[in-house]
Amino acid sequence: MRCIGALLGIAFGCAASAFAAPFAYITNQGSHDVSVIDLAQQRVVATVPVGRSPAGVVAAGGRAFISNPDSRDISVIDMASQSVVRTLQAGQGPVGIDAAPDGRQLFVADWYANELLVFDTGGTATQPVARIAVGHAPAGVANDGGDIVYVAERDDDSVAAVSLRERKVVARAKVGTHPFALLLDAPRKRLYALNVLSDDVSVIDLSKPGAMSVTATLHVGKAPYGAALAAGGSLLYVSNQHEDSVSVIDAATLAPLRTLEGFGYPEGIAAYEDKVYVVNWMDDAVSVLDAASGRELRRIRTGKNSRGFGAFIGAPTPP
């Protein structure tokens, strides 16, 4: 998972208003579909049927890629038509997912096979072009377009750095207990690992090539699940599943600022412009927050058991 600024790339530069508004793609595990929210209108404008029990999502290169663990595949949604245009075969249990910013490479964690699957999405192939061995129960995945893909090895309490060129793990860092989600903070050369059983976030320093080291541990609520950088990257938002809360942290100093209450088993979280979007699994809704204050502005109804695990905001490719 990447910082939303890196995800949106040039598609949201000064000419963004000339093209379609960005969309949020919310995976609904219970209804086996994706709710598409138009961020300009702040409402659901499409519901797209996908595979079984969709969980992971990444929006990149004019497409949204959805991991469906129970049907063991990836649904590819075209953002222009808001329809599934392709299905990729994804091993034994795809969960975490990320992509290069242009969407031409896709990275999927196969939970049961202990592999990172690499897809070339520019062609017509439906099978991965590489399967790279990683640790046990890989979950979150993060990449910023470079050679290294980071993978949370949940059952090993570690994060692996995988080289696409060498097709192997080239570095590891021990983190907290059961890391699940990952978030890259490229400007600060950091990686955040959310540890669902130790209720904290490991801050990994990436400033030295080929090395990873934990430089801080941030204590948050119970079972941190998703993270996003908001307010120009100055605030780190973390959703706490088992506490129905969201922690807000100063991203520069790593000091805790506030804890927001009133969510329903919050899972996925992403930021765009001056708002933060929190996906509520129990409430079948997305909370829209003011990024600066954390105040809830509205709730948008979605499908059943919404998850939104990943970088779920993106827009069609400009013509």
Summary of the structure (lengths in Angstrom):
residues: 319
radius of gyration: 17.4
end to end distance: 26.1
largest distance: 47.4
contacts: 1236
relative contact order: 0.17
helix: 7%
strand: 54%
